[in-house]
Amino acid sequence: MRRRLFAKGAGSPSGDGLDVGALAPMVDMMTLLLVFLLRSYATEAAPAPPDGPWALSGTSSEAPRQGGVVILISSEAIWVDGQRVAAIAYLPPDLLIRGVYDRLLSVRNKGRVEIYTDGSVPYGTVKKVLHSARAAGFSELSLVGASGASL
């Protein structure tokens, strides 16, 4: 027996309108849409420097962020937890960046470091920041990039 989508006539107990069976596919699609949106939802936006152009480097990892001290490296400056600590143009020739090191010593209780770097920053600068974080006593360091699968 065929189910009718629209009930017509006086013989129908529900009267005019959609039959209950017609709502099931719509509920299924709404559930799938909700699952997709929840899967792609991030609880917090990626940190970005206060000014200037910014584009994260690419990555193939899709592991979620673990949290911790956030270091942003742009083409102009370095920020640690939102505080500007060094200008790229005036970085020392040695590996230790004193501003990064001092600021990391003051927030050492967070345990982890997440480094966000602009795609145009040379690896030598990232290497100096990594060395400064290690010297400040951080053993868990993460380099964060933009995944190709992210929205």
C-alpha positions as CSV (number, residue, x, y, z in Angstrom):
1,M,0.0,0.0,0.0
2,R,1.3,3.4,-0.9
3,R,1.7,6.2,1.6
4,R,0.3,9.5,0.5
5,L,2.3,12.6,1.3
6,F,-0.6,14.9,1.3
7,A,-3.8,13.8,2.9
8,K,-6.9,14.9,1.0
9,G,-10.6,14.5,1.5
10,A,-12.8,14.0,4.5
11,G,-11.8,10.4,5.0
12,S,-8.4,11.4,6.4
13,P,-8.3,11.6,10.2
14,S,-5.6,14.3,10.3
15,G,-7.3,16.7,7.8
16,D,-5.4,18.8,5.3
17,G,-1.5,19.0,5.5
18,L,1.5,16.8,5.5
19,D,1.3,13.2,6.7
20,V,3.5,12.3,9.7
21,G,5.6,9.9,7.5
22,A,6.7,12.8,5.3
23,L,8.5,14.5,8.2
24,A,11.0,11.6,8.9
25,P,13.3,12.3,5.9
26,M,13.4,16.0,6.9
27,V,14.2,15.2,10.5
28,D,17.0,12.9,9.3
29,M,18.5,15.6,7.2
30,M,18.3,18.2,10.0
31,T,20.1,15.7,12.3
32,L,22.9,15.2,9.8
33,L,23.3,18.9,9.3
34,L,23.4,19.4,13.1
35,V,26.1,16.7,13.4
36,F,28.2,18.3,10.6
37,L,28.0,21.8,12.2
38,L,28.9,20.5,15.7
39,R,31.9,18.6,14.2
40,S,33.2,21.7,12.5
41,Y,32.5,24.1,15.4
42,A,35.5,25.5,17.3
43,T,35.0,26.8,20.8
44,E,37.5,29.6,20.4
45,A,39.0,31.4,17.5
46,A,42.7,31.1,16.6
47,P,44.8,33.9,18.1
48,A,45.9,36.6,15.8
49,P,48.2,39.6,16.3
50,P,46.6,42.9,17.1
51,D,47.5,44.5,13.7
52,G,48.9,43.7,10.3
53,P,48.5,40.9,7.7
54,W,48.3,37.4,9.0
55,A,48.2,33.9,7.4
56,L,49.1,30.7,9.3
57,S,51.5,28.2,7.7
58,G,49.9,25.0,6.3
59,T,49.8,21.7,8.1
60,S,48.5,18.2,7.6
61,S,47.6,17.5,11.2
62,E,44.1,17.8,12.4
63,A,44.7,17.2,16.1
64,P,42.8,19.6,18.4
65,R,44.6,22.4,20.3
66,Q,45.8,21.5,23.8
67,G,45.9,25.0,25.2
68,G,48.7,26.8,27.1
69,V,50.9,29.9,26.5
70,V,50.2,31.4,23.1
71,I,53.1,32.8,21.2
72,L,52.3,34.7,17.9
73,I,55.1,35.4,15.5
74,S,54.2,37.8,12.7
75,S,56.4,39.5,10.1
76,E,56.7,42.5,12.4
77,A,56.7,41.4,16.1
78,I,56.4,38.5,18.6
79,W,53.6,38.4,21.1
80,V,53.4,36.2,24.2
81,D,49.9,35.8,25.6
82,G,48.8,39.0,23.9
83,Q,51.7,41.1,25.1
84,R,54.2,42.4,22.5
85,V,57.7,41.3,23.7
86,A,60.0,41.7,20.7
87,A,60.2,43.4,17.3
88,I,61.4,41.2,14.4
89,A,63.7,43.9,13.0
90,Y,65.6,44.1,16.3
91,L,66.1,40.4,17.2
92,P,69.5,39.5,18.5
93,P,71.9,37.5,16.4
94,D,72.2,34.7,19.1
95,L,69.4,32.1,19.7
96,L,68.0,33.5,22.9
97,I,65.3,36.2,22.6
98,R,65.4,37.9,26.0
99,G,61.9,39.4,25.8
100,V,60.3,36.0,25.0
101,Y,62.4,34.3,27.6
102,D,61.5,36.8,30.4
103,R,57.8,36.7,29.6
104,L,57.7,32.9,29.5
105,L,59.4,32.7,32.9
106,S,56.5,34.8,34.3
107,V,53.8,32.5,32.9
108,R,55.6,29.1,33.3
109,N,52.8,27.6,35.4
110,K,50.7,27.0,32.2
111,G,52.9,24.1,31.2
112,R,52.6,24.2,27.4
113,V,53.5,26.5,24.6
114,E,51.6,26.9,21.3
115,I,53.4,28.8,18.6
116,Y,51.4,30.5,15.8
117,T,53.6,31.8,13.0
118,D,52.8,33.8,9.9
119,G,53.6,31.9,6.7
120,S,56.1,34.6,5.6
121,V,58.3,34.3,8.8
122,P,61.7,32.6,8.2
123,Y,62.4,29.4,10.1
124,G,65.4,31.0,11.7
125,T,63.1,33.3,13.7
126,V,60.9,30.3,14.7
127,K,64.0,28.5,15.8
128,K,65.0,31.4,18.1
129,V,61.6,31.4,19.7
130,L,61.7,27.6,20.1
131,H,65.1,27.9,21.8
132,S,63.9,30.7,24.1
133,A,60.9,28.6,25.2
134,R,63.1,25.6,25.9
135,A,65.5,27.8,27.9
136,A,62.6,29.1,29.9
137,G,61.8,25.5,31.0
138,F,59.0,24.5,28.6
139,S,59.2,21.0,27.3
140,E,55.9,20.7,25.5
141,L,56.0,22.9,22.4
142,S,53.4,22.9,19.6
143,L,53.6,24.6,16.2
144,V,50.1,25.4,15.0
145,G,49.2,25.8,11.4
146,A,46.1,26.1,9.2
147,S,44.8,22.7,8.1
148,G,43.5,22.3,4.6
149,A,40.4,20.6,5.9
150,S,39.5,23.5,8.2
151,L,36.6,25.8,7.3
